Amino acid sequence: MKISTTTSGPKRITTKVIASMKDRRQPIACLTAYDFITARLLDQAGIDLILVGDSLGMVFQGHETTIPVTLDEIIYHAKTVVRGVDRAMVIVDMPFMSYQANDEEGFRNAGRIMKETGAGGVKFEGGERIARLVRKTAEAGIPVVGHLGLTPQSIHQFGGYTPRGTTAAEARQLLKDAKALEQAGAFAVVLEKIPATLAARVTRSLSIPTIGIGAGVHCDGQVIVVADMLGLYEEFQPRFVRRYAQLAETVRASVGNYVNDVRNRKFPNEKESY
């Protein structure tokens, strides 16, 4: 059973609400989620956008990159997330090679995500090169979020997780890519790991919201991976992550206490038995 959020404001976040938040200069809060319980908690806490990111390949599946995540896998996770949400808008990543082969395949896969998950939209990595696909998808009634800067699906091409848009040429191209996505019908753009000054320029130049991740405070919203923010994923801590909890320590301590109680026959006690 879904539990309604106690947060004031719109009963359901939509593209119209997201657009109005930029107009009102109200920052947009976004986090990732990959399961029902996490999604329900984020929704109850008042999150605006939930991204079912292909980051699940790393923090959920244990891969080194996002590339192994399949379309079927992300659809499965998106279904569980949508079931936990009453208010937030759920956006689903288009995983690697679900749209790169050709526009028709990408369009059909985006439609499959929407039809099978009940999500509110999809996210594509890329700029000008995917503008036709974004336009075709948006015109079919599927809300689209773009993703520029450090695009994890291109990590082997980049050769690492270094910031993007740091040269004049890269900055010019990123601005062109952002405008191309806006003109193609994207309703928002994620800007990942680019200089804060460039992110501010992009944000000012667009009528659609920007969602930053390692892109400074002047974006219209922010997103980070929930496992990073909660201190559950300890493999590394990016500079742009602020840990609001240390749940890995809490989980280890709690499980350790459980193990000790079981081994010492302190669990279950009489009240916990039938």
N, C-alpha and C positions, 0 to 999 in steps of 0.2 A: 504494500500500500504506500502511495506517495504521501509525503508530509509537506504541507505548504510552507513556504518561507515566510518568516515574519518581517522581512525587509519591506519598507515602504517603497512606493514607486510603481511602475508598470507591472501588471500581473504577468505579462509575457514579454520578453525581450524579442524584438523583431528588427529587421533591417531599418525600418522607419525610426524605431527608438534609437538605434545606434547612430543613425544620421543626425537625429536631433541632439544627441549627446555632444557631438562635435560642435554643432551650432551653439549650444548652451555652454560650451567649454567645460563640460562635465567629464572628467577622465573615465575611461572605460577599463574595467578590471576583468582580466581574462586569465584563466589557468587551464592546464591540461587535466584530463581525467581519462581513465581507461576501464573503469568498472562502475557498477551500480552504487556501491556504498560510498566511494569517494565522490561520485557525481552528486549524490543526494546531499552529502555534507556541504559541498561547495555551493550548491543551489540554496540550501537553507541559510548559508552564511551571506548570501546576497551577491554572488558573482554574476557578472553580466554575460560573459561569453565563456563557454567551455569548449576547448579544442581537443578532439580526439586525435592527438598527434601521432605521426609515425615515430616520434620519440619513444613510443612504447617498445620499439625494437631494442632499445638500449636499457631503459629502466624497468621494463616488464619482462622482456624475453632474454635479456642478457647478451645481445649482440654488441659489436663494437661500433656499428653505424646504424642508420635508419634503413639502409638499402634492402635488407632481407625481408622487410615487412610486405606481406601480400595483400591484395585487394580483399580476399575472403577474410583474412585475419582482422583487418581494420573494420570491416563491416560487422564482424562478430563483436568487437569491442564497442563500436558505436551503438549497437543495439542495446547493450547493457547500460551504457551511459544514458541514453535517451530515456530509458525506463525510470531512472532515478531523478529526473529533472521535471520541475513544474514551471519554473520561471525563466531560467537562463536559456540563451540561444546556443545550440550545439552545432559546431562546425567540425567537419571531418576532413582530415588530410587525404589528398589523392596520393597513394604511395608510388614509389619508384616503378616506372614502366607501366603504370596504369593509364598514362596519357601521352607519353613521349613518342610512341610509335607513329600515331597519326591522330588528327583531330576527331575523326569519327569514333575511334576506339575510346578516346578520352571522354567524349561527350556521352557515349553509352555507359561508360563506367561511372561517370558522375551521376547519371540518371539511376543507375543501379543502387548506388549509395543512398540516394534520396528515397527511392522506392522501398528499399529493404530495411532501412534504419529509422526513418522518421526524423532524421536530422534536419537542421535549419539551413544548411549550406555546405559547400565544399571549399577546400583551399588548394590552389595550385602554386608551385614554385616556378618563377620565371616572369619575364617582362614582355618586351615586344615580340619575342619569338612565339609566345603562346596567346597573343592578343586575339587572334581569330577564334581560338578555342574558347577563350573567356567570353567573347561576344556571343558565340553560338550557344554556350551554356546559359549565360544570363538571359538571352532572348527566349530561351525555353522555359524560363521561370525558376531557374535554379540559382539562388544567391551564391556569389563567388567572392572569396577573399584571395587576394594575391599575396605573394611572399617574395621579397627582394633582399639583397644584401648577401649575407652568408646563407646560402641555400643548402641544407645538409645533404640532399640527394645528389649534389654535384661535388661532394667533398673530395672525391678522388681527382676530379679535374682541378680543384683549387689547390690540392696538395696539403691541406691542413685546415684548422679552424681559426685561421688568422682573420682579423677584421677586413671587411670589404669597403669599397668606396673611399679608400684612403688616398688615391691619386686623383688628379684633376680629370683624367679620362674616365676613370671608373665612376666618379661622382656625376659627370655629365650623363653617362649612360644610365645610371640609376634614376636620375631625374626623368630622362626620356622614358624609361621603363615604367615608372610610376604613372606618368601621364597617359601612357598607352593602356595601362590596366584600367585607369579611371574612364577613359574614353570608350573602352571595350565593355564597360558595364559592371566592373567589380565594385562592391559596396564598401570595401575596406582593404587595406594593404598592411601586411606585417613587414616591419623593417628590422632585420636581424644583424646585430654586431657591426654597425656602421658608426662613423663619428657622430656625436650628438649634434654638432653644428650642421652636418648634412641632413640628419633626420629632421631638424627644425626647418630647414629649407624645403624639404619634401612636404612636410606637414602644412606649411604655409601655402605651398603651391597647389595643393589638392583640395577639392571640395568634399572628398570622402575621407573618413577617418584613417589615421595611421595607428598601428599597434606596435609598440616597440619591444624588442628583447635585446638588451645590450645596446640600445640606441639613444639613451639619454631621456631626460624628463620632459622634453618638449613635444613628444608624440601625444596623440589624442588618447592613447591607452597603453597598457602594459600587459605583457604575458610572460610567464615563466613556467617551467615544468614543475608540477606539484610535488613530485618526489624530491626535487632539489630544494624547493621552498620549505618543505617540512623536515628536511634533514634525514630523509630516508635513503637517498642515493648518495653514497659516500665515495664513489670511485674518483670523482674530481668535483671541484666547486668552481664554476666559471666566475669570473670577476663580476658579472652582472647579476649574480644570484645573491639575494639576502635570505638567510635562513631564519625563519620565524619560529622554528622549533627544532629539537634534536630527537626526532622520534625513533631513529635507529637505536639510540642509547636506551630509550624507554622500552622499546620492544625487546631488546636483548635482556634488559634487567627483568622485565615481566616474565619472559619465557624462562629465564634462569630460576626465578622464584617458583614458577609452576613445576619445573623439573625437580627442584629440591623438595617441594611439598609432596609430589607423587612418590618420589623415592623414599621419603621419610613417613609415608602413609598419613600425611596430614591433609591430603585431599583425596577423595571428598570427605567432609565431616558428616555428622549425623543429620544436620539440617539440609545438607546437599544430597542426601540419599533418599530413596523411596522404601 
